[in-house]
């Protein structure tokens, strides 16, 4: 089943790389939406139906963690799969995010590591 995905990163280059990797994963993709920070991400969520969020942690205006926490406050979006894609290697931060129900994959990543994270945290079976 196709799934719309929201990719949030303050780097346009990284967003394009993530989108390319998503396509290489062989997942059934619907629309892919982009946002440059958490505030834009919340706006995109208000305008579009998505089944998965991939977000960086460190971004200007609103970081990924704040966006994740705000998303979890919305009963309609509280269970939406949310995977952080970040170079942040703080074990404590990663553990806290996992405990709160988010997924995590480290940058740099490959299509294989992205697919593994989506399979593990995003409720998607590999093709």
C-alpha positions, 0 to 999 in steps of 0.5 A, a space after each residue: 500500500 502506498 504511503 505519503 511521506 514527509 521529509 524534514 531537514 534544514 538542508 535541501 541537499 539532504 532532503 533530496 538525498 533522503 528522497 532518492 534513497 526512499 525511491 531506491 528502497 523499493 517501498 510503495 511510495 505515494 506523495 513525498 512532501 518536504 519541509 525545512 524545519 519543524 514548524 514547516 513540518 507541522 504546517 505540512 501535516 496540517 495540509 497533507 495526510 502522511 503515513 511516515 515522517 523522517 526528520 532531522 533533530 537539529 534545525 532552526 526555527 523548530 527542531 525535530 524533537 519539539 515537532 515530534 512532541 507537538 505531533 504526539 499531543 495531537 490525538 489524530 497524529 499521536 501514533 504516526 511513525 516518526 523516524 529521526 535521521 540525524 548525525 547526533 550520536 548522543 546515546 542518551 538522546 537516542 534512548 530517550 527518543 526511542 522510549 517516547 516511540 520515535 525511531 532513529 537512524 544515523 547519518 550518514 546512511 544508505 538505502 539499506 539502513 534507511 529501509 531497515 529503520 523504516 521496517 523497524 520503526 515505521 510499520 513497513 514490511 520490506 518488498 
